[in-house]
Amino acid sequence: MSNRQEQPESNLPTGLARPAQRALAAAGYRRLEQLAKVSEAQLAQLHGIGPKAMGLLRRALTAEGLSFAAESQVGDQASSGA
């Protein structure tokens, strides 16, 4: 039997449409803290993430004192990670 306690509970906002939920899950995003490491442009490339979902996610991040990563931060992380 596998124990799923090691996976953190999702804190993504309620009200996301099913396509957006599936897109985020398929990309491995379950928590707002994960979304704060990617840019809006990167997230918008996921099939199922539209303007409504982006707005909900942006408001949820703001409510937690977070924001999407700036494009320059994302590029810096990618170049320093490899």
mmCIF file of the N, C-alpha and C atoms, coordinates in Angstrom:
data_MODEL
# 
_entry.id   MODEL 
# 
loop_
_atom_site.group_PDB 
_atom_site.id 
_atom_site.type_symbol 
_atom_site.label_atom_id 
_atom_site.label_alt_id 
_atom_site.label_comp_id 
_atom_site.label_asym_id 
_atom_site.label_entity_id 
_atom_site.label_seq_id 
_atom_site.pdbx_PDB_ins_code 
_atom_site.Cartn_x 
_atom_site.Cartn_y 
_atom_site.Cartn_z 
_atom_site.occupancy 
_atom_site.B_iso_or_equiv 
_atom_site.pdbx_formal_charge 
_atom_site.auth_seq_id 
_atom_site.auth_comp_id 
_atom_site.auth_asym_id 
_atom_site.auth_atom_id 
_atom_site.pdbx_PDB_model_num 
ATOM 1   N N  . MET A 1 1  ? 0.829   -1.185 0.000   1.00 0.00 ? 1  MET A N  1 
ATOM 2   C CA . MET A 1 1  ? 0.000   0.000  0.000   1.00 0.00 ? 1  MET A CA 1 
ATOM 3   C C  . MET A 1 1  ? 0.871   1.245  0.000   1.00 0.00 ? 1  MET A C  1 
ATOM 4   N N  . SER A 1 2  ? 0.422   2.236  -0.714  1.00 0.00 ? 2  SER A N  1 
ATOM 5   C CA . SER A 1 2  ? 1.192   3.478  -0.731  1.00 0.00 ? 2  SER A CA 1 
ATOM 6   C C  . SER A 1 2  ? 0.562   4.484  0.220   1.00 0.00 ? 2  SER A C  1 
ATOM 7   N N  . ASN A 1 3  ? 1.408   5.248  0.847   1.00 0.00 ? 3  ASN A N  1 
ATOM 8   C CA . ASN A 1 3  ? 0.959   6.269  1.777   1.00 0.00 ? 3  ASN A CA 1 
ATOM 9   C C  . ASN A 1 3  ? 1.074   7.614  1.084   1.00 0.00 ? 3  ASN A C  1 
ATOM 10  N N  . ARG A 1 4  ? -0.023  8.322  0.940   1.00 0.00 ? 4  ARG A N  1 
ATOM 11  C CA . ARG A 1 4  ? -0.019  9.580  0.201   1.00 0.00 ? 4  ARG A CA 1 
ATOM 12  C C  . ARG A 1 4  ? 0.170   10.795 1.106   1.00 0.00 ? 4  ARG A C  1 
ATOM 13  N N  . GLN A 1 5  ? 0.575   10.587 2.347   1.00 0.00 ? 5  GLN A N  1 
ATOM 14  C CA . GLN A 1 5  ? 0.746   11.710 3.253   1.00 0.00 ? 5  GLN A CA 1 
ATOM 15  C C  . GLN A 1 5  ? 1.886   12.623 2.823   1.00 0.00 ? 5  GLN A C  1 
ATOM 16  N N  . GLU A 1 6  ? 2.836   12.109 2.057   1.00 0.00 ? 6  GLU A N  1 
ATOM 17  C CA . GLU A 1 6  ? 3.959   12.945 1.660   1.00 0.00 ? 6  GLU A CA 1 
ATOM 18  C C  . GLU A 1 6  ? 3.566   13.994 0.626   1.00 0.00 ? 6  GLU A C  1 
ATOM 19  N N  . GLN A 1 7  ? 2.427   13.812 -0.060  1.00 0.00 ? 7  GLN A N  1 
ATOM 20  C CA . GLN A 1 7  ? 1.982   14.800 -1.031  1.00 0.00 ? 7  GLN A CA 1 
ATOM 21  C C  . GLN A 1 7  ? 1.230   15.915 -0.311  1.00 0.00 ? 7  GLN A C  1 
ATOM 22  N N  . PRO A 1 8  ? 1.652   17.163 -0.511  1.00 0.00 ? 8  PRO A N  1 
ATOM 23  C CA . PRO A 1 8  ? 0.966   18.259 0.163   1.00 0.00 ? 8  PRO A CA 1 
ATOM 24  C C  . PRO A 1 8  ? -0.442  18.445 -0.396  1.00 0.00 ? 8  PRO A C  1 
ATOM 25  N N  . GLU A 1 9  ? -1.338  18.847 0.472   1.00 0.00 ? 9  GLU A N  1 
ATOM 26  C CA . GLU A 1 9  ? -2.710  19.116 0.068   1.00 0.00 ? 9  GLU A CA 1 
ATOM 27  C C  . GLU A 1 9  ? -2.739  20.332 -0.850  1.00 0.00 ? 9  GLU A C  1 
ATOM 28  N N  . SER A 1 10 ? -3.629  20.315 -1.807  1.00 0.00 ? 10 SER A N  1 
ATOM 29  C CA . SER A 1 10 ? -3.756  21.432 -2.731  1.00 0.00 ? 10 SER A CA 1 
ATOM 30  C C  . SER A 1 10 ? -4.349  22.638 -2.019  1.00 0.00 ? 10 SER A C  1 
ATOM 31  N N  . ASN A 1 11 ? -3.822  23.815 -2.327  1.00 0.00 ? 11 ASN A N  1 
ATOM 32  C CA . ASN A 1 11 ? -4.419  25.047 -1.825  1.00 0.00 ? 11 ASN A CA 1 
ATOM 33  C C  . ASN A 1 11 ? -4.790  25.966 -2.983  1.00 0.00 ? 11 ASN A C  1 
ATOM 34  N N  . LEU A 1 12 ? -5.008  25.367 -4.152  1.00 0.00 ? 12 LEU A N  1 
ATOM 35  C CA . LEU A 1 12 ? -5.434  26.144 -5.308  1.00 0.00 ? 12 LEU A CA 1 
ATOM 36  C C  . LEU A 1 12 ? -6.859  26.633 -5.077  1.00 0.00 ? 12 LEU A C  1 
ATOM 37  N N  . PRO A 1 13 ? -7.222  27.759 -5.687  1.00 0.00 ? 13 PRO A N  1 
ATOM 38  C CA . PRO A 1 13 ? -8.541  28.334 -5.411  1.00 0.00 ? 13 PRO A CA 1 
ATOM 39  C C  . PRO A 1 13 ? -9.687  27.466 -5.919  1.00 0.00 ? 13 PRO A C  1 
ATOM 40  N N  . THR A 1 14 ? -10.780 27.506 -5.181  1.00 0.00 ? 14 THR A N  1 
ATOM 41  C CA . THR A 1 14 ? -11.992 26.853 -5.658  1.00 0.00 ? 14 THR A CA 1 
ATOM 42  C C  . THR A 1 14 ? -12.573 27.734 -6.759  1.00 0.00 ? 14 THR A C  1 
ATOM 43  N N  . GLY A 1 15 ? -13.359 27.163 -7.606  1.00 0.00 ? 15 GLY A N  1 
ATOM 44  C CA . GLY A 1 15 ? -13.953 27.935 -8.692  1.00 0.00 ? 15 GLY A CA 1 
ATOM 45  C C  . GLY A 1 15 ? -13.216 27.800 -10.006 1.00 0.00 ? 15 GLY A C  1 
ATOM 46  N N  . LEU A 1 16 ? -12.065 27.128 -9.989  1.00 0.00 ? 16 LEU A N  1 
ATOM 47  C CA . LEU A 1 16 ? -11.356 26.887 -11.245 1.00 0.00 ? 16 LEU A CA 1 
ATOM 48  C C  . LEU A 1 16 ? -12.153 25.896 -12.082 1.00 0.00 ? 16 LEU A C  1 
ATOM 49  N N  . ALA A 1 17 ? -12.274 26.159 -13.360 1.00 0.00 ? 17 ALA A N  1 
ATOM 50  C CA . ALA A 1 17 ? -12.974 25.250 -14.259 1.00 0.00 ? 17 ALA A CA 1 
ATOM 51  C C  . ALA A 1 17 ? -12.213 23.932 -14.355 1.00 0.00 ? 17 ALA A C  1 
ATOM 52  N N  . ARG A 1 18 ? -12.921 22.870 -14.674 1.00 0.00 ? 18 ARG A N  1 
ATOM 53  C CA . ARG A 1 18 ? -12.300 21.540 -14.763 1.00 0.00 ? 18 ARG A CA 1 
ATOM 54  C C  . ARG A 1 18 ? -11.107 21.515 -15.725 1.00 0.00 ? 18 ARG A C  1 
ATOM 55  N N  . PRO A 1 19 ? -11.195 22.144 -16.908 1.00 0.00 ? 19 PRO A N  1 
ATOM 56  C CA . PRO A 1 19 ? -10.011 22.119 -17.786 1.00 0.00 ? 19 PRO A CA 1 
ATOM 57  C C  . PRO A 1 19 ? -8.782  22.751 -17.138 1.00 0.00 ? 19 PRO A C  1 
ATOM 58  N N  . ALA A 1 20 ? -8.987  23.822 -16.392 1.00 0.00 ? 20 ALA A N  1 
ATOM 59  C CA . ALA A 1 20 ? -7.865  24.474 -15.705 1.00 0.00 ? 20 ALA A CA 1 
ATOM 60  C C  . ALA A 1 20 ? -7.322  23.575 -14.603 1.00 0.00 ? 20 ALA A C  1 
ATOM 61  N N  . GLN A 1 21 ? -8.212  22.929 -13.860 1.00 0.00 ? 21 GLN A N  1 
ATOM 62  C CA . GLN A 1 21 ? -7.777  22.004 -12.812 1.00 0.00 ? 21 GLN A CA 1 
ATOM 63  C C  . GLN A 1 21 ? -6.962  20.864 -13.404 1.00 0.00 ? 21 GLN A C  1 
ATOM 64  N N  . ARG A 1 22 ? -7.431  20.316 -14.517 1.00 0.00 ? 22 ARG A N  1 
ATOM 65  C CA . ARG A 1 22 ? -6.706  19.211 -15.165 1.00 0.00 ? 22 ARG A CA 1 
ATOM 66  C C  . ARG A 1 22 ? -5.352  19.672 -15.690 1.00 0.00 ? 22 ARG A C  1 
ATOM 67  N N  . ALA A 1 23 ? -5.306  20.865 -16.270 1.00 0.00 ? 23 ALA A N  1 
ATOM 68  C CA . ALA A 1 23 ? -4.047  21.387 -16.806 1.00 0.00 ? 23 ALA A CA 1 
ATOM 69  C C  . ALA A 1 23 ? -3.020  21.574 -15.695 1.00 0.00 ? 23 ALA A C  1 
ATOM 70  N N  . LEU A 1 24 ? -3.452  22.138 -14.585 1.00 0.00 ? 24 LEU A N  1 
ATOM 71  C CA . LEU A 1 24 ? -2.539  22.351 -13.461 1.00 0.00 ? 24 LEU A CA 1 
ATOM 72  C C  . LEU A 1 24 ? -2.064  21.026 -12.880 1.00 0.00 ? 24 LEU A C  1 
ATOM 73  N N  . ALA A 1 25 ? -2.985  20.088 -12.725 1.00 0.00 ? 25 ALA A N  1 
ATOM 74  C CA . ALA A 1 25 ? -2.619  18.777 -12.175 1.00 0.00 ? 25 ALA A CA 1 
ATOM 75  C C  . ALA A 1 25 ? -1.648  18.051 -13.098 1.00 0.00 ? 25 ALA A C  1 
ATOM 76  N N  . ALA A 1 26 ? -1.906  18.102 -14.396 1.00 0.00 ? 26 ALA A N  1 
ATOM 77  C CA . ALA A 1 26 ? -1.034  17.422 -15.356 1.00 0.00 ? 26 ALA A CA 1 
ATOM 78  C C  . ALA A 1 26 ? 0.373   18.016 -15.354 1.00 0.00 ? 26 ALA A C  1 
ATOM 79  N N  . ALA A 1 27 ? 0.469   19.315 -15.087 1.00 0.00 ? 27 ALA A N  1 
ATOM 80  C CA . ALA A 1 27 ? 1.774   19.981 -15.037 1.00 0.00 ? 27 ALA A CA 1 
ATOM 81  C C  . ALA A 1 27 ? 2.432   19.846 -13.664 1.00 0.00 ? 27 ALA A C  1 
ATOM 82  N N  . GLY A 1 28 ? 1.729   19.232 -12.708 1.00 0.00 ? 28 GLY A N  1 
ATOM 83  C CA . GLY A 1 28 ? 2.307   18.998 -11.388 1.00 0.00 ? 28 GLY A CA 1 
ATOM 84  C C  . GLY A 1 28 ? 2.096   20.116 -10.391 1.00 0.00 ? 28 GLY A C  1 
ATOM 85  N N  . TYR A 1 29 ? 1.219   21.059 -10.698 1.00 0.00 ? 29 TYR A N  1 
ATOM 86  C CA . TYR A 1 29 ? 0.965   22.178 -9.788  1.00 0.00 ? 29 TYR A CA 1 
ATOM 87  C C  . TYR A 1 29 ? -0.192  21.844 -8.860  1.00 0.00 ? 29 TYR A C  1 
ATOM 88  N N  . ARG A 1 30 ? 0.090   21.815 -7.554  1.00 0.00 ? 30 ARG A N  1 
ATOM 89  C CA . ARG A 1 30 ? -0.943  21.546 -6.550  1.00 0.00 ? 30 ARG A CA 1 
ATOM 90  C C  . ARG A 1 30 ? -1.037  22.669 -5.517  1.00 0.00 ? 30 ARG A C  1 
ATOM 91  N N  . ARG A 1 31 ? -0.020  23.521 -5.470  1.00 0.00 ? 31 ARG A N  1 
ATOM 92  C CA . ARG A 1 31 ? 0.019   24.554 -4.438  1.00 0.00 ? 31 ARG A CA 1 
ATOM 93  C C  . ARG A 1 31 ? 0.360   25.911 -5.045  1.00 0.00 ? 31 ARG A C  1 
ATOM 94  N N  . LEU A 1 32 ? -0.147  26.956 -4.405  1.00 0.00 ? 32 LEU A N  1 
ATOM 95  C CA . LEU A 1 32 ? 0.118   28.315 -4.871  1.00 0.00 ? 32 LEU A CA 1 
ATOM 96  C C  . LEU A 1 32 ? 1.609   28.625 -4.847  1.00 0.00 ? 32 LEU A C  1 
ATOM 97  N N  . GLU A 1 33 ? 2.322   28.075 -3.869  1.00 0.00 ? 33 GLU A N  1 
ATOM 98  C CA . GLU A 1 33 ? 3.763   28.320 -3.778  1.00 0.00 ? 33 GLU A CA 1 
ATOM 99  C C  . GLU A 1 33 ? 4.486   27.832 -5.033  1.00 0.00 ? 33 GLU A C  1 
ATOM 100 N N  . GLN A 1 34 ? 3.986   26.781 -5.644  1.00 0.00 ? 34 GLN A N  1 
ATOM 101 C CA . GLN A 1 34 ? 4.583   26.286 -6.885  1.00 0.00 ? 34 GLN A CA 1 
ATOM 102 C C  . GLN A 1 34 ? 4.325   27.265 -8.026  1.00 0.00 ? 34 GLN A C  1 
ATOM 103 N N  . LEU A 1 35 ? 3.125   27.841 -8.056  1.00 0.00 ? 35 LEU A N  1 
ATOM 104 C CA . LEU A 1 35 ? 2.782   28.781 -9.123  1.00 0.00 ? 35 LEU A CA 1 
ATOM 105 C C  . LEU A 1 35 ? 3.582   30.069 -9.016  1.00 0.00 ? 35 LEU A C  1 
ATOM 106 N N  . ALA A 1 36 ? 4.023   30.417 -7.818  1.00 0.00 ? 36 ALA A N  1 
ATOM 107 C CA . ALA A 1 36 ? 4.813   31.631 -7.626  1.00 0.00 ? 36 ALA A CA 1 
ATOM 108 C C  . ALA A 1 36 ? 6.201   31.506 -8.251  1.00 0.00 ? 36 ALA A C  1 
ATOM 109 N N  . LYS A 1 37 ? 6.568   30.310 -8.676  1.00 0.00 ? 37 LYS A N  1 
ATOM 110 C CA . LYS A 1 37 ? 7.881   30.086 -9.292  1.00 0.00 ? 37 LYS A CA 1 
ATOM 111 C C  . LYS A 1 37 ? 7.834   30.122 -10.814 1.00 0.00 ? 37 LYS A C  1 
ATOM 112 N N  . VAL A 1 38 ? 6.644   30.313 -11.384 1.00 0.00 ? 38 VAL A N  1 
ATOM 113 C CA . VAL A 1 38 ? 6.507   30.383 -12.838 1.00 0.00 ? 38 VAL A CA 1 
ATOM 114 C C  . VAL A 1 38 ? 5.871   31.713 -13.217 1.00 0.00 ? 38 VAL A C  1 
ATOM 115 N N  . SER A 1 39 ? 6.089   32.120 -14.443 1.00 0.00 ? 39 SER A N  1 
ATOM 116 C CA . SER A 1 39 ? 5.519   33.382 -14.909 1.00 0.00 ? 39 SER A CA 1 
ATOM 117 C C  . SER A 1 39 ? 4.101   33.167 -15.424 1.00 0.00 ? 39 SER A C  1 
ATOM 118 N N  . GLU A 1 40 ? 3.360   34.249 -15.527 1.00 0.00 ? 40 GLU A N  1 
ATOM 119 C CA . GLU A 1 40 ? 2.014   34.179 -16.094 1.00 0.00 ? 40 GLU A CA 1 
ATOM 120 C C  . GLU A 1 40 ? 2.077   33.669 -17.526 1.00 0.00 ? 40 GLU A C  1 
ATOM 121 N N  . ALA A 1 41 ? 3.082   34.102 -18.269 1.00 0.00 ? 41 ALA A N  1 
ATOM 122 C CA . ALA A 1 41 ? 3.205   33.675 -19.665 1.00 0.00 ? 41 ALA A CA 1 
ATOM 123 C C  . ALA A 1 41 ? 3.397   32.166 -19.762 1.00 0.00 ? 41 ALA A C  1 
ATOM 124 N N  . GLN A 1 42 ? 4.207   31.610 -18.877 1.00 0.00 ? 42 GLN A N  1 
ATOM 125 C CA . GLN A 1 42 ? 4.416   30.158 -18.888 1.00 0.00 ? 42 GLN A CA 1 
ATOM 126 C C  . GLN A 1 42 ? 3.130   29.421 -18.546 1.00 0.00 ? 42 GLN A C  1 
ATOM 127 N N  . LEU A 1 43 ? 2.431   29.899 -17.546 1.00 0.00 ? 43 LEU A N  1 
ATOM 128 C CA . LEU A 1 43 ? 1.199   29.248 -17.119 1.00 0.00 ? 43 LEU A CA 1 
ATOM 129 C C  . LEU A 1 43 ? 0.125   29.359 -18.199 1.00 0.00 ? 43 LEU A C  1 
ATOM 130 N N  . ALA A 1 44 ? 0.075   30.488 -18.875 1.00 0.00 ? 44 ALA A N  1 
ATOM 131 C CA . ALA A 1 44 ? -0.928  30.702 -19.919 1.00 0.00 ? 44 ALA A CA 1 
ATOM 132 C C  . ALA A 1 44 ? -0.736  29.756 -21.097 1.00 0.00 ? 44 ALA A C  1 
ATOM 133 N N  . GLN A 1 45 ? 0.442   29.184 -21.240 1.00 0.00 ? 45 GLN A N  1 
ATOM 134 C CA . GLN A 1 45 ? 0.693   28.247 -22.332 1.00 0.00 ? 45 GLN A CA 1 
ATOM 135 C C  . GLN A 1 45 ? 0.039   26.892 -22.099 1.00 0.00 ? 45 GLN A C  1 
ATOM 136 N N  . LEU A 1 46 ? -0.383  26.616 -20.869 1.00 0.00 ? 46 LEU A N  1 
ATOM 137 C CA . LEU A 1 46 ? -1.034  25.341 -20.582 1.00 0.00 ? 46 LEU A CA 1 
ATOM 138 C C  . LEU A 1 46 ? -2.431  25.339 -21.189 1.00 0.00 ? 46 LEU A C  1 
ATOM 139 N N  . HIS A 1 47 ? -2.759  24.276 -21.900 1.00 0.00 ? 47 HIS A N  1 
ATOM 140 C CA . HIS A 1 47 ? -4.089  24.142 -22.480 1.00 0.00 ? 47 HIS A CA 1 
ATOM 141 C C  . HIS A 1 47 ? -5.099  23.996 -21.345 1.00 0.00 ? 47 HIS A C  1 
ATOM 142 N N  . GLY A 1 48 ? -6.061  24.899 -21.286 1.00 0.00 ? 48 GLY A N  1 
ATOM 143 C CA . GLY A 1 48 ? -7.058  24.881 -20.225 1.00 0.00 ? 48 GLY A CA 1 
ATOM 144 C C  . GLY A 1 48 ? -6.950  26.077 -19.297 1.00 0.00 ? 48 GLY A C  1 
ATOM 145 N N  . ILE A 1 49 ? -5.843  26.807 -19.393 1.00 0.00 ? 49 ILE A N  1 
ATOM 146 C CA . ILE A 1 49 ? -5.670  28.005 -18.567 1.00 0.00 ? 49 ILE A CA 1 
ATOM 147 C C  . ILE A 1 49 ? -6.014  29.221 -19.419 1.00 0.00 ? 49 ILE A C  1 
ATOM 148 N N  . GLY A 1 50 ? -7.142  29.819 -19.111 1.00 0.00 ? 50 GLY A N  1 
ATOM 149 C CA . GLY A 1 50 ? -7.590  31.002 -19.841 1.00 0.00 ? 50 GLY A CA 1 
ATOM 150 C C  . GLY A 1 50 ? -7.601  32.217 -18.939 1.00 0.00 ? 50 GLY A C  1 
ATOM 151 N N  . PRO A 1 51 ? -8.174  33.314 -19.435 1.00 0.00 ? 51 PRO A N  1 
ATOM 152 C CA . PRO A 1 51 ? -8.198  34.556 -18.656 1.00 0.00 ? 51 PRO A CA 1 
ATOM 153 C C  . PRO A 1 51 ? -8.902  34.427 -17.307 1.00 0.00 ? 51 PRO A C  1 
ATOM 154 N N  . LYS A 1 52 ? -10.010 33.683 -17.248 1.00 0.00 ? 52 LYS A N  1 
ATOM 155 C CA . LYS A 1 52 ? -10.735 33.532 -15.978 1.00 0.00 ? 52 LYS A CA 1 
ATOM 156 C C  . LYS A 1 52 ? -9.873  32.784 -14.960 1.00 0.00 ? 52 LYS A C  1 
ATOM 157 N N  . ALA A 1 53 ? -9.281  31.672 -15.376 1.00 0.00 ? 53 ALA A N  1 
ATOM 158 C CA . ALA A 1 53 ? -8.426  30.896 -14.470 1.00 0.00 ? 53 ALA A CA 1 
ATOM 159 C C  . ALA A 1 53 ? -7.228  31.732 -14.029 1.00 0.00 ? 53 ALA A C  1 
ATOM 160 N N  . MET A 1 54 ? -6.646  32.468 -14.958 1.00 0.00 ? 54 MET A N  1 
ATOM 161 C CA . MET A 1 54 ? -5.485  33.291 -14.619 1.00 0.00 ? 54 MET A CA 1 
ATOM 162 C C  . MET A 1 54 ? -5.862  34.341 -13.574 1.00 0.00 ? 54 MET A C  1 
ATOM 163 N N  . GLY A 1 55 ? -7.035  34.938 -13.722 1.00 0.00 ? 55 GLY A N  1 
ATOM 164 C CA . GLY A 1 55 ? -7.493  35.926 -12.748 1.00 0.00 ? 55 GLY A CA 1 
ATOM 165 C C  . GLY A 1 55 ? -7.707  35.320 -11.370 1.00 0.00 ? 55 GLY A C  1 
ATOM 166 N N  . LEU A 1 56 ? -8.332  34.150 -11.329 1.00 0.00 ? 56 LEU A N  1 
ATOM 167 C CA . LEU A 1 56 ? -8.544  33.463 -10.049 1.00 0.00 ? 56 LEU A CA 1 
ATOM 168 C C  . LEU A 1 56 ? -7.217  33.130 -9.380  1.00 0.00 ? 56 LEU A C  1 
ATOM 169 N N  . LEU A 1 57 ? -6.275  32.636 -10.159 1.00 0.00 ? 57 LEU A N  1 
ATOM 170 C CA . LEU A 1 57 ? -4.965  32.274 -9.613  1.00 0.00 ? 57 LEU A CA 1 
ATOM 171 C C  . LEU A 1 57 ? -4.210  33.509 -9.128  1.00 0.00 ? 57 LEU A C  1 
ATOM 172 N N  . ARG A 1 58 ? -4.286  34.585 -9.905  1.00 0.00 ? 58 ARG A N  1 
ATOM 173 C CA . ARG A 1 58 ? -3.601  35.826 -9.525  1.00 0.00 ? 58 ARG A CA 1 
ATOM 174 C C  . ARG A 1 58 ? -4.154  36.353 -8.195  1.00 0.00 ? 58 ARG A C  1 
ATOM 175 N N  . ARG A 1 59 ? -5.488  36.355 -8.055  1.00 0.00 ? 59 ARG A N  1 
ATOM 176 C CA . ARG A 1 59 ? -6.105  36.833 -6.810  1.00 0.00 ? 59 ARG A CA 1 
ATOM 177 C C  . ARG A 1 59 ? -5.751  35.926 -5.628  1.00 0.00 ? 59 ARG A C  1 
ATOM 178 N N  . ALA A 1 60 ? -5.721  34.632 -5.858  1.00 0.00 ? 60 ALA A N  1 
ATOM 179 C CA . ALA A 1 60 ? -5.369  33.692 -4.785  1.00 0.00 ? 60 ALA A CA 1 
ATOM 180 C C  . ALA A 1 60 ? -3.921  33.892 -4.346  1.00 0.00 ? 60 ALA A C  1 
ATOM 181 N N  . LEU A 1 61 ? -3.026  34.095 -5.303  1.00 0.00 ? 61 LEU A N  1 
ATOM 182 C CA . LEU A 1 61 ? -1.624  34.355 -4.966  1.00 0.00 ? 61 LEU A CA 1 
ATOM 183 C C  . LEU A 1 61 ? -1.506  35.639 -4.143  1.00 0.00 ? 61 LEU A C  1 
ATOM 184 N N  . THR A 1 62 ? -2.183  36.687 -4.595  1.00 0.00 ? 62 THR A N  1 
ATOM 185 C CA . THR A 1 62 ? -2.129  37.973 -3.899  1.00 0.00 ? 62 THR A CA 1 
ATOM 186 C C  . THR A 1 62 ? -2.639  37.847 -2.470  1.00 0.00 ? 62 THR A C  1 
ATOM 187 N N  . ALA A 1 63 ? -3.709  37.088 -2.280  1.00 0.00 ? 63 ALA A N  1 
ATOM 188 C CA . ALA A 1 63 ? -4.277  36.896 -0.943  1.00 0.00 ? 63 ALA A CA 1 
ATOM 189 C C  . ALA A 1 63 ? -3.295  36.202 -0.002  1.00 0.00 ? 63 ALA A C  1 
ATOM 190 N N  . GLU A 1 64 ? -2.374  35.425 -0.562  1.00 0.00 ? 64 GLU A N  1 
ATOM 191 C CA . GLU A 1 64 ? -1.368  34.726 0.243   1.00 0.00 ? 64 GLU A CA 1 
ATOM 192 C C  . GLU A 1 64 ? -0.048  35.492 0.312   1.00 0.00 ? 64 GLU A C  1 
ATOM 193 N N  . GLY A 1 65 ? -0.028  36.703 -0.255  1.00 0.00 ? 65 GLY A N  1 
ATOM 194 C CA . GLY A 1 65 ? 1.198   37.492 -0.252  1.00 0.00 ? 65 GLY A CA 1 
ATOM 195 C C  . GLY A 1 65 ? 2.206   37.026 -1.288  1.00 0.00 ? 65 GLY A C  1 
ATOM 196 N N  . LEU A 1 66 ? 1.726   36.333 -2.316  1.00 0.00 ? 66 LEU A N  1 
ATOM 197 C CA . LEU A 1 66 ? 2.589   35.801 -3.374  1.00 0.00 ? 66 LEU A CA 1 
ATOM 198 C C  . LEU A 1 66 ? 2.239   36.452 -4.700  1.00 0.00 ? 66 LEU A C  1 
ATOM 199 N N  . SER A 1 67 ? 3.053   36.197 -5.708  1.00 0.00 ? 67 SER A N  1 
ATOM 200 C CA . SER A 1 67 ? 2.762   36.645 -7.068  1.00 0.00 ? 67 SER A CA 1 
ATOM 201 C C  . SER A 1 67 ? 3.469   35.714 -8.040  1.00 0.00 ? 67 SER A C  1 
ATOM 202 N N  . PHE A 1 68 ? 3.058   35.802 -9.294  1.00 0.00 ? 68 PHE A N  1 
ATOM 203 C CA . PHE A 1 68 ? 3.750   35.025 -10.317 1.00 0.00 ? 68 PHE A CA 1 
ATOM 204 C C  . PHE A 1 68 ? 5.181   35.535 -10.438 1.00 0.00 ? 68 PHE A C  1 
ATOM 205 N N  . ALA A 1 69 ? 6.072   34.681 -10.875 1.00 0.00 ? 69 ALA A N  1 
ATOM 206 C CA . ALA A 1 69 ? 7.467   35.077 -11.076 1.00 0.00 ? 69 ALA A CA 1 
ATOM 207 C C  . ALA A 1 69 ? 7.553   36.025 -12.265 1.00 0.00 ? 69 ALA A C  1 
ATOM 208 N N  . ALA A 1 70 ? 8.477   36.952 -12.198 1.00 0.00 ? 70 ALA A N  1 
ATOM 209 C CA . ALA A 1 70 ? 8.740   37.825 -13.337 1.00 0.00 ? 70 ALA A CA 1 
ATOM 210 C C  . ALA A 1 70 ? 9.468   37.013 -14.398 1.00 0.00 ? 70 ALA A C  1 
ATOM 211 N N  . GLU A 1 71 ? 9.296   37.397 -15.648 1.00 0.00 ? 71 GLU A N  1 
ATOM 212 C CA . GLU A 1 71 ? 9.953   36.675 -16.743 1.00 0.00 ? 71 GLU A CA 1 
ATOM 213 C C  . GLU A 1 71 ? 11.459  36.586 -16.524 1.00 0.00 ? 71 GLU A C  1 
ATOM 214 N N  . SER A 1 72 ? 12.078  37.658 -16.023 1.00 0.00 ? 72 SER A N  1 
ATOM 215 C CA . SER A 1 72 ? 13.529  37.647 -15.814 1.00 0.00 ? 72 SER A CA 1 
ATOM 216 C C  . SER A 1 72 ? 13.924  36.656 -14.724 1.00 0.00 ? 72 SER A C  1 
ATOM 217 N N  . GLN A 1 73 ? 13.093  36.511 -13.691 1.00 0.00 ? 73 GLN A N  1 
ATOM 218 C CA . GLN A 1 73 ? 13.392  35.553 -12.623 1.00 0.00 ? 73 GLN A CA 1 
ATOM 219 C C  . GLN A 1 73 ? 13.317  34.130 -13.142 1.00 0.00 ? 73 GLN A C  1 
ATOM 220 N N  . VAL A 1 74 ? 12.343  33.853 -13.992 1.00 0.00 ? 74 VAL A N  1 
ATOM 221 C CA . VAL A 1 74 ? 12.171  32.510 -14.535 1.00 0.00 ? 74 VAL A CA 1 
ATOM 222 C C  . VAL A 1 74 ? 13.365  32.156 -15.400 1.00 0.00 ? 74 VAL A C  1 
ATOM 223 N N  . GLY A 1 75 ? 13.820  33.081 -16.217 1.00 0.00 ? 75 GLY A N  1 
ATOM 224 C CA . GLY A 1 75 ? 14.984  32.836 -17.064 1.00 0.00 ? 75 GLY A CA 1 
ATOM 225 C C  . GLY A 1 75 ? 16.241  32.621 -16.246 1.00 0.00 ? 75 GLY A C  1 
ATOM 226 N N  . ASP A 1 76 ? 16.397  33.396 -15.168 1.00 0.00 ? 76 ASP A N  1 
ATOM 227 C CA . ASP A 1 76 ? 17.560  33.245 -14.295 1.00 0.00 ? 76 ASP A CA 1 
ATOM 228 C C  . ASP A 1 76 ? 17.564  31.887 -13.616 1.00 0.00 ? 76 ASP A C  1 
ATOM 229 N N  . GLN A 1 77 ? 16.403  31.421 -13.169 1.00 0.00 ? 77 GLN A N  1 
ATOM 230 C CA . GLN A 1 77 ? 16.314  30.122 -12.511 1.00 0.00 ? 77 GLN A CA 1 
ATOM 231 C C  . GLN A 1 77 ? 16.645  29.004 -13.480 1.00 0.00 ? 77 GLN A C  1 
ATOM 232 N N  . ALA A 1 78 ? 16.174  29.117 -14.708 1.00 0.00 ? 78 ALA A N  1 
ATOM 233 C CA . ALA A 1 78 ? 16.415  28.065 -15.695 1.00 0.00 ? 78 ALA A CA 1 
ATOM 234 C C  . ALA A 1 78 ? 17.896  27.983 -16.054 1.00 0.00 ? 78 ALA A C  1 
ATOM 235 N N  . SER A 1 79 ? 18.558  29.136 -16.185 1.00 0.00 ? 79 SER A N  1 
ATOM 236 C CA . SER A 1 79 ? 19.959  29.107 -16.585 1.00 0.00 ? 79 SER A CA 1 
ATOM 237 C C  . SER A 1 79 ? 20.875  28.683 -15.441 1.00 0.00 ? 79 SER A C  1 
ATOM 238 N N  . SER A 1 80 ? 20.477  28.963 -14.205 1.00 0.00 ? 80 SER A N  1 
ATOM 239 C CA . SER A 1 80 ? 21.337  28.586 -13.085 1.00 0.00 ? 80 SER A CA 1 
ATOM 240 C C  . SER A 1 80 ? 21.064  27.174 -12.587 1.00 0.00 ? 80 SER A C  1 
ATOM 241 N N  . GLY A 1 81 ? 19.943  26.578 -13.001 1.00 0.00 ? 81 GLY A N  1 
ATOM 242 C CA . GLY A 1 81 ? 19.591  25.254 -12.518 1.00 0.00 ? 81 GLY A CA 1 
ATOM 243 C C  . GLY A 1 81 ? 20.283  24.122 -13.230 1.00 0.00 ? 81 GLY A C  1 
ATOM 244 N N  . ALA A 1 82 ? 20.767  24.330 -14.423 1.00 0.00 ? 82 ALA A N  1 
ATOM 245 C CA . ALA A 1 82 ? 21.344  23.209 -15.170 1.00 0.00 ? 82 ALA A CA 1 
ATOM 246 C C  . ALA A 1 82 ? 22.814  23.205 -15.161 1.00 0.00 ? 82 ALA A C  1 
# 
